Amino acid sequence: MSQPGERRTHRGLTVAGLVLAFAMAALEGTVVATAMPTVAHELKGLLSYAWVTNAYLLTSAVAVPIYGKLSDMYGRKPIFLFGVLLFLLGSAASGAAQSMTALIVFRALQGLGAGAMQPVALTIIGDIFDLEERSRMQGLFGSVWGIFGIVGPILGGIIVKYVSWRWVFFINIPFGLACAALVGVALHENIDKRRRRLDIAGAALLATGVTALLISTSHLGTAVTATSTLLALVLIGLFVWVELRAAEPVLPFDLFARPIMAHASLMGALLGGAMMGSLTFVPLFIQGVLRGSPTEAGGALTPMLVAWPIASAIGGRLIPKVGIRPLVRVGISLTAVGSLLLMFFGHRGIYAIYLATGFFGLGMGLGNTALVIAVQTSVEWAQRGIATASTMFFRTIGGLVAVGVMGGLLAASFAADPNIPPDAADLVLSREGMTHLSPELLARIGHILEEGVRRCFFVTGVLGALAFIAVLFFPDVSKKPATEPVTSAPPAH
């Protein structure tokens, strides 16, 4: 509760600052992808192309649970502002990068900042609004994510064509400063000042263990895969051992004894895998197999990107009326339908893919919003940060591991035919490149690519089906939060 003389949070300004953070994070996922062909050409780094994105995703993924725990220990505002600062430093340095290696390093720094922005922002919303208001706000933020995800490719194309690819990164700076100023001035917390023991060993083991796990799925060669897999198992085993003995574990295992947390984490990993698989391999299928243009490949994801914010906004308003569990079940079921459509009918043409991605968007918009509310409602303030972050962590890790496995299936399809030249597969992704291939080789590559992507769609379908089975056992959620928030701060001690 607020104490006499305590400054109160201005919720409107706080929300405005958090919206800016969400907009930057959403844009970064799509606007950079649009600029990457130009970046790779100018910096002469085509062979390092994928690592510009992977470095960002990797550091943001491993940082999410750590920031979530720190926000529970030291308050939301300082951790959020620290994340924004790192994100802006990474953005400025990325825009000024003079080599592909430097860009990869600076993107990793940017990812470290992004790892705090989205989960801590959602946690702040859980702190400063009651359940009914929180549902609408989570719907709003889901809509912001979807809308700016759609705007990203368009904005990226305009910036690259008329200004410079460097402004894809520099554009974050004014918005990031405005975000930090709004949250810094408007959000006030009453933080417990007692000394806390930071679980440095646990944080280090989690970060290195997850990094090794993701490298093991990156197809860098048999020796690298075997070594990183073994290292990941050892580090994650040590992490579990340390966490069971830590006074302030970075990822408290007792949290997952709660049925809601256990189910949400499992479904998050499965949905993350299905969603990232579709986002990654649907455009590849359209360009490489259906011979579509890059515009047509991006357009196949439009139904998802349009349906997601609409469903998120609707779901946020429905939660107080129908409850959390029905929306979780409906949302996950729709996502499963989308993944199964992709599995059974995705190879039959563009319209089946449109339908599948549309179901994905509807399902994720409804289900993801309700899942976040369910998780935040099931815990008290002192665990709300790590609870929110952990659901995002498992969704991101599930997506990255699934895409790595699917990429391995695709690579295995090409490796099975020694008559395919190493660089020939890349040529089918552009009309100009296809002119350098014989009709026979072009047909052979197209057939192999189709079979490989169909295997990826099969994995997506299995993940969606497993998520549907898991949601059948999703527990009921009380509409009364564990701690009704009055301000964004924990109770005074």
N, C-alpha and C positions, 0 to 999 in steps of 0.2 A: 504493500500500500504506500501511497505518497505520504511523506512526512511534512510537517509544517515548514514552510520556506523552501521546499524542494521545487526545482524547476520541472514543469510538466512537459511531456512530449507534445509537439505540434504534429498531429498525425497526417494532416494534408501535405505539409512540406516534406515530411519523412517519406511518405508514399511517392511523392514526385521524385525524390532522390533515388529511391529504390527502383522506380520504373526506368530511370536513366541507366542504372546499372544493368538491369535486365536487357534493355535495348542494346547496350554495347556488347553484352555477352552473346546475344542472339545474332547480331550483325556479324560478329567476329567469326562465327561458324560458317557463314556463307559468302560474305563479301571478300574474304581472303581467297577462298577457293576460285572465285571468278578471276582474280588478279594473278593467280599462280603461273599460268603459261607465260605471261609477260615477264614476271619476276624471274622465272627459270631461264628465259632467254637472255635477259639483261645481265644477270649475275652468273651466267654460264654454269648452271647447276642442275641440269635435268636429272642426273643420276641420284641427286639428293632430294628430288621433288617431294616425295612422300613424307620425308622427315620434318619438313616445315610444319606440316599438320600434326604428325605423330608426336613431335616434341611438345607441342601445346596441349594435346589431349592427354599425354602421359603425365606431365607435371600437374595439370589441373585435377586429374583423377586421383593421384596419390595424395594430393593436398587436401581434398574435400573433407575426409573424416578428421584429419588433424585440426583443421580450422573449426570444424563443428565442436570438437572437444574444447578447444581454446576459448570459443565463444561462451561455453557453459562455465568456464573457470574465471574468465576475466571480463566478461560482458560482450555484447554483440558489437557495439559501436567501435571500440578500438580495433577489433579483429577485422571488421568490415572495411574500415578506413585504411588499415594496413594493406589489405588485399587490393583496394582501388589504387593505392600508391604504387604497388608492385606492377599492377596491370598497366598503369600509365607509363612507368619507367620502361617496361618491356615494349609498349607501343611506340614510344619515342625512339628507342634504340633500334627496333625493327625497321622503322621508317628510314632510319639513317644508315642501315646496314650496307656494307660495301662488298660483301661476299655471301655465298650461300651458307657457309659454315657459321658466320656471325649471325645471320638471320635465324638459323636453327637455334642457336644459343639464346638469342633475345626472345624468340617465340616461347622457349621453355620458361624464361623469366615471366613473360606475359601470362602463361598458363598457371604459374604459381599464384599470381594475383587473382586470376579468374576463379581459381578453386575456392576462394573465400566469398566471391561476390554473390553468386546465385544461392547457395545453401544458407548463408547467413542472412541474406535478404528475406528469404522465405521464413526463416526462424523469427526475424523481427516482426514480420506480419503476424505470425502466430502469437507473439508476445503482446502486441498493442491492440489487437481486435478480439472481441468475443467470438463464439463459434459461428453465429449467423453472419456477422460482418466478415469474419475470416474466410468463409466460404466464397463470398462475393469477391473478396480481394484476391484469393488464390485463382479464381476464374479470370479476373482481370489480368493477373500476371501471366497466366497461361496464354491469354489472348495476345499480350504484348510480345511474348516469345514467338508465337506463330506469325504475327504480322511482320515483325522485323526480320524473321527468317525469310519471308517472302520478298521483302524490300531489298535484302542484302545483295542478291545477284544483280538486280537492276542497278542499284547504287554503285556496286563494284564496277560494272561495265561502264557507267558514266564517268567515274573517277579515273579509271585506267585510260579511257579514250580521250577525255578532254583535259585532264590535269596530269597526274602521275600516279603510278602504283603506290608510291610512298605515302600518299595521302589516304590510302586504305587504312594505314596505321595512325597517321597523324590526326585523323578526324576524331579519334577517341579522346584526344587531350582536352578540348574545351568541354565536351560532355562529361568527361570524368571529373574535371575540376568542379563543374557545377554540381554533380552528384555528391562529391565529398563535402562541398560547402553546405548543401541542403541538409544532408544527414548529420554533419558535424554540428550545425546550429540547432536543428529541430529535434533530434533524438536525445533523450536524457535517461540515464539509468542510475539506479541506486545499487552499487556493486559492493559485494562482500569483500572487505579489505584484508581478510586474513590471508596469511601466506599459503600458497598451494604448491604441491610438488608436481612438477611437469614430468610426464613420462617420456623422457628424451629417448631412452633405449627402445621403447615400444614404437614411437613415431619413426625412428630411423629404420627399424626392422620392417615396419609396414611399408614404408616408401621403397626400400631396396627390394623387398620381397615381391611387391606388385610390379615394380619395374622389370625384374627378372622374369616374372610370369608373362608380361606383355612382350618382352623381347623373344621369349620362347615361341611365340606365335607369329613372328615377323618374317619367317622364311629367309634367314640370313645364312643358311647352310646347316648341314647335318650336325657338325661339331658344335656350332653356336647354339643350336636348338637343344641338343642333349645337355650341354653345360648349363645353359640358362634354366632349363627345366629342373635339373638337379639342384641348382642354387636356389631356385624359387621354393622348392619343397623344404629345403633346409631352413631358409630364412623365415618362411611362414610358420614352420614348426617352432622355431625359436621365438617368434612373435607371440604365438599362443602361450608358450611357457612363461614368457615375461609378463604378459597381460594378466595371467591368472595369479600373479604374485605382486603386481603393481598396486600402490596405494591409490593412485589416480590414473587408471588405465585409459589410454587414448581411445580404445574401442571396448567399452565395458561389455563382457559377454553376458552378464546378467540381463542386459537390455534385451537380448534375443531370446530370453526365456519367456518374454511376453508374446503370446500368440500373434498379436497384430504385427509386431516388429518382425518376427520370424517369417510370417507370410508375405509381408510387404517387401522384405529384402529378397526373398526367393522370386517373387513375381517381378520385382524390379530387374533382377538379373536376366530373367527369361525374356521380358519385354524389351529390355535394352538390346539383347542379342537379335531379336526379331526385327526391331525397328532399324538398328544400324545395318543389318544385313540388307534390308529392302532399300535403304537410302544409298548404300554403296553399290549394289549390284543391279538394281533396276536400270539406272542410266547406262551402265556397261552393256546390259542386254539389248537395250534399244539401239545404241550406237553400233555395237559390234555384231549383233545377230540380225536385227531388223533393218540395219543400215540407215538408221535415223540420224538426224543432225544433232549437234549438241543442244540446240534449242528444244528439239522434240524430246531429247533425253531428260532435260531439266523440267520440261512441261509435264512429264509423267508423274512427277512428285507434287505437282500443283494441287491435285485433289486432297492430298494429305495436309499440305501446308495451309490450305484454305479451311478444311473441315476442322482441323485441330483447334484454332482459336475460337471458332464459333461454338464447338462442343464444350470447350473449356469454360467459356462465359456462361453457357446454358447450365452446365453442371454445377458451377458455383452457386447459382440461384436455386437449383433444385435440392441441394443437400439439406438445407433446413426443413424442407417440406417432405422429402421422401426418405431421408436418412443417408448414411454413408455407404453401408454395405450394398444396397441395391445398385447404386451407381458404380461401385467398384466392379460388381459382377457384370453389369451390362457393358461397361467400358472394356473390361478384359475380354469378354465374349466377342465383342465387335472386332477387337484387335486380332483375336484368334481366327475369326472369319476371314479377315484380310490376309493373314498369313497363309491360311489354307487355300484361299483363292489363288494366291501367288504360286503356291506349291503345285496345284492341280491344273490351273488354267493360264498362269502367267506366260507360258511359252506360246500361247495361241494367238497373241496379238496385243496391240496397244490398248484396246478398250477393256480387256480383262485386267490389264495392269492398272488402268485408271480406276476401275472399280475396287481393286484390291487396296490401292493406296488411299482411296477415299475412306474405306472401312478402317484402315490403320489410323487415319487422322481423327475420325469420330471416336474410336475406342480410346486412343491415347488422351484425347481432350477430356473425355468423361472420366476415365479410370485413373489417370495420373493425378488430376486435381483432387479426387476423392481419396486417393491413397495418401497424399501429403497431409490432408486434414485428419485422416484416421491416425496416422503416426503421431502428429502433434497433439491430438486429443488424448492419446493413450499414455502420455508421460507428463511429468511435472517440469517446471521451468529449468531446473538444474540439469535435465537430460534432453531438453527439447532441441538444442543445437546439434548434438551428436546424433540424435534420432533422425532429424531431418536430413543431415548430411549423409548418414549411413545409407538411407534409401537411394539417394542420388549416386553415392559411391558404387553400390552394387549394380545399379542400372548402367553406369558408365563402364565398369569393369566387364559386365556381361556383354555389353556391346563391343568393346575392343577385343575381347577374347573370341567372341563369335565371329567377328569379321576376320580375325587372324586365321581361325580354323577354316572358314569359307575360302579365304584366299589360298590356303594350302590345298584345298580340294581343286580349285581352279588351276593352280600351278601344276598339280599332279596330272591333270588332264592333258596339259601341253607336254609335260615331261615324258608321258607315255608314248609320244610320237617323235622319234629322234630326227625325222625328216623335216620338222618345222624349224627354220632358222631362228636363232634367239631373238632377233629384233622384229621378226615378221608379224607377231601378234600385235605389236604396237601400231603397225601401219593400218590395220583395219579400223582403227578408231577415227580416221579422217578420210574424207573423200580423195584428197590429194595423195595420201599414203597408199590407198587401194590401187591407184594407177600403176604402182611399182610392183604389184604382185600379179602373177599369172592367174588366169581364171581357175585353174585346177587347185593351186595353192590357196587362193582366196576362199574357194568352196570348202577346202579341207579345214582351214583355220576357223571358218564360220561354224562348221559342224562341231569341232572340238570345243569352241567357245560356248556354243549352245548347250552342249552336254555338261560342261563345267558349271555354267550359271544355273542350269536346272538342278544340279546337286546343291548349289547354294540355296536355291528356293526351297528345296526339300528340307534343308536344315532350318530355314526360317519357319516352315510349316510345322515342323516338330516342336520348335520352341514355343510357337503360338498355342499348339495343342496342350503342351505341358502347363503353360500359364493358365489355360482354361480349366484344366483339372485342378490346379492349385487353388483357383479362386472359388471353386465349389466348397472348399473347406475354410474360406475366409471367415473369421469370427465376427460376431456382431460388435458394433462400436457404440458405446454410450454417447448420447448427444451432449452430455455434461463433461467439459474438459477436466482433466486431472487438476489443473489449477486455472481458475478463471482469471485472465490477465486484466489488470486495471491500468498498469503502465507497462513499459517495456522492461522494467527492472525486476529482479528477484525481490522477495520480501526483505525488508530491512532486518539486520541482525543486531 
